[in-house]
């Protein structure tokens, strides 16, 4: 039986994307960021810095990981970027029980 290399590549890519998403969720600080954004509905970095009391550089690092994983949506208005939960992706990835812990009001 012949193996389709294209199908194998697609599956590997799917696995890598899924691992990226779960790695993003594996950090307590990123879970806290998701929770804060959910409660704020949409937030810019300055709002989150005030809420979480962490430096802008660390916050931006975590936001980039969450955004790259597809767990956040980003809307830019002028020089400001606003982040919101990608609820469809969150619902797809995690169970209802975990989703309610991270995003109880979403």
C-alpha positions in Angstrom: 0.0 0.0 0.0 1.5 3.3 -1.1 1.7 6.2 1.4 0.6 9.6 0.1 3.4 12.0 1.1 1.1 15.0 0.8 -1.4 13.5 3.2 1.4 12.8 5.7 2.6 16.4 5.4 -0.9 17.8 6.0 -1.3 15.6 9.0 2.0 16.6 10.5 1.2 20.2 10.0 -2.2 19.7 11.7 -0.4 18.0 14.6 2.1 20.9 14.8 -0.7 23.5 14.8 -2.6 21.6 17.5 0.6 21.3 19.7 1.2 25.1 19.2 -2.3 25.8 20.6 -2.0 23.5 23.6 1.5 24.9 24.4 0.0 28.4 24.4 -2.6 27.2 26.9 -0.1 25.4 29.1 1.2 28.6 30.8 -0.7 30.0 33.9 0.1 33.6 32.9 -1.4 33.1 29.5 -4.5 31.5 31.0 -4.8 34.5 33.2 -4.4 36.9 30.2 -7.2 35.0 28.4 -9.4 35.3 31.5 -8.8 39.0 31.8 -9.5 39.7 28.1 -12.7 37.7 28.3 -13.9 39.7 31.3 -13.0 43.0 29.5 -14.5 41.7 26.2 -11.7 43.4 24.3 -8.5 44.9 25.7 -5.4 46.8 24.6 -1.9 46.2 26.1 -2.2 49.2 28.3 -5.5 47.9 29.8 -3.9 44.5 30.5 -0.7 46.0 31.9 -2.8 47.9 34.5 -4.9 44.7 35.3 -2.0 42.3 35.6 0.9 44.5 36.8 3.5 43.0 34.4 5.9 44.8 32.1 4.7 45.5 28.6 7.5 43.4 27.1 6.4 40.2 28.9 2.7 40.9 28.2 3.5 41.4 24.5 5.4 38.2 24.4 2.5 36.2 25.9 0.0 38.0 23.6 2.1 37.1 20.5 2.0 33.4 21.5 -1.7 33.4 22.1 -2.3 35.3 18.8 0.0 33.0 16.8 -1.8 30.0 18.2 -5.1 31.5 17.0 -6.6 31.8 20.5 -6.9 35.6 20.2 -8.2 38.0 17.6 -6.5 41.3 17.0 -8.2 44.5 15.8 -6.0 47.5 15.0 -7.5 51.0 15.3 -4.9 53.7 14.5 -1.9 53.0 16.7 -3.8 50.8 19.1 -4.3 47.0 18.9 -7.2 45.5 20.7 -7.3 41.8 21.6 -10.4 39.6 22.1 -11.0 35.9 22.6 -11.3 33.8 19.5 -14.3 32.0 21.0 -14.8 29.6 18.1 -11.3 28.3 18.4 -11.5 28.1 22.2 -14.7 26.1 22.0 -13.2 23.8 19.4 -10.1 23.1 21.5 -11.2 22.7 25.0 -14.0 21.1 27.0 -16.9 23.1 28.3 -15.6 22.6 31.9 -12.2 24.1 31.1 -13.7 26.8 28.9 -15.8 28.0 31.8 -12.8 28.3 34.0 -10.9 30.4 31.4 -13.8 32.3 29.9 -16.8 32.1 32.2 -18.6 35.1 30.8 -17.9 34.5 27.1 
